[in-house]
Amino acid sequence: MARERALENARAIALGRDPRRASNGVPTFARAAKTVLAIHAVNWKPGSRSEETWRASLRDYALPCLGSMRVDAVTTGTLSV
């Protein structure tokens, strides 16, 4: 079992991934954004553009750069404008 794990780690490193940061339940930014929008959607007034505006802003600006990142890897220095 240890050899299999070592081989998995070596493959991850060869692909440029850090095996120490394997998924441990930490969501991607896209998944977390979807969850947060669902939580807050119940409080938005019917017919308001709040949900549409938030989804469009995230889709156009945040998700292209941050969507696939795990939320624990997102920092204030993640993006360079």
C-alpha positions as semicolon CSV with decimal commas, in nm:
position;residue;x (nm);y (nm);z (nm)
1;M;0,000;0,000;0,000
2;A;0,287;0,238;0,076
3;R;0,439;0,173;-0,266
4;E;0,108;0,250;-0,435
5;R;0,080;0,573;-0,240
6;A;0,438;0,668;-0,330
7;L;0,365;0,600;-0,698
8;E;0,050;0,816;-0,682
9;N;0,253;1,096;-0,525
10;A;0,525;1,067;-0,787
11;R;0,266;1,084;-1,065
12;A;0,107;1,392;-0,907
13;I;0,446;1,564;-0,885
14;A;0,521;1,475;-1,248
15;L;0,193;1,644;-1,346
16;G;0,287;1,957;-1,151
17;R;0,051;1,897;-0,858
18;D;0,141;1,900;-0,492
19;P;0,032;1,566;-0,340
20;R;0,028;1,722;0,005
21;R;-0,259;1,943;-0,109
22;A;-0,480;1,657;-0,219
23;S;-0,850;1,729;-0,194
24;N;-0,965;1,690;0,162
25;G;-1,311;1,831;0,127
26;V;-1,200;2,185;0,052
27;P;-1,423;2,315;-0,228
28;T;-1,315;2,502;-0,535
29;F;-1,398;2,870;-0,556
30;A;-1,669;2,792;-0,814
31;R;-1,838;2,535;-0,591
32;A;-1,817;2,764;-0,287
33;A;-1,961;3,056;-0,485
34;K;-2,251;2,838;-0,598
35;T;-2,320;2,735;-0,239
36;V;-2,303;3,092;-0,108
37;L;-2,539;3,215;-0,381
38;A;-2,786;2,939;-0,295
39;I;-2,773;3,032;0,073
40;H;-2,834;3,402;0,007
41;A;-3,089;3,356;-0,274
42;V;-3,367;3,285;-0,023
43;N;-3,325;3,638;0,118
44;W;-3,342;3,822;-0,214
45;K;-3,670;3,987;-0,305
46;P;-3,868;3,818;-0,582
47;G;-3,808;3,989;-0,912
48;S;-3,496;4,172;-0,793
49;R;-3,185;4,154;-1,003
50;S;-2,956;4,070;-0,711
51;E;-2,905;3,705;-0,796
52;E;-2,865;3,776;-1,167
53;T;-2,614;4,054;-1,095
54;W;-2,407;3,842;-0,857
55;R;-2,402;3,544;-1,091
56;A;-2,303;3,759;-1,389
57;S;-2,026;3,934;-1,195
58;L;-1,883;3,607;-1,068
59;R;-1,912;3,446;-1,412
60;D;-1,746;3,734;-1,594
61;Y;-1,476;3,840;-1,349
62;A;-1,400;3,593;-1,070
63;L;-1,467;3,244;-1,204
64;P;-1,236;3,261;-1,508
65;C;-0,937;3,322;-1,280
66;L;-1,039;3,168;-0,950
67;G;-1,306;2,911;-1,035
68;S;-1,083;2,604;-1,036
69;M;-0,877;2,707;-0,733
70;R;-0,946;2,560;-0,391
71;V;-1,073;2,828;-0,155
72;D;-0,785;2,767;0,085
73;A;-0,544;2,868;-0,191
74;V;-0,714;3,199;-0,271
75;T;-0,535;3,498;-0,121
76;T;-0,537;3,872;-0,172
77;G;-0,231;3,831;-0,394
78;T;-0,385;3,556;-0,609
79;L;-0,467;3,787;-0,899
80;S;-0,239;4,036;-1,061
81;V;-0,433;4,311;-1,231
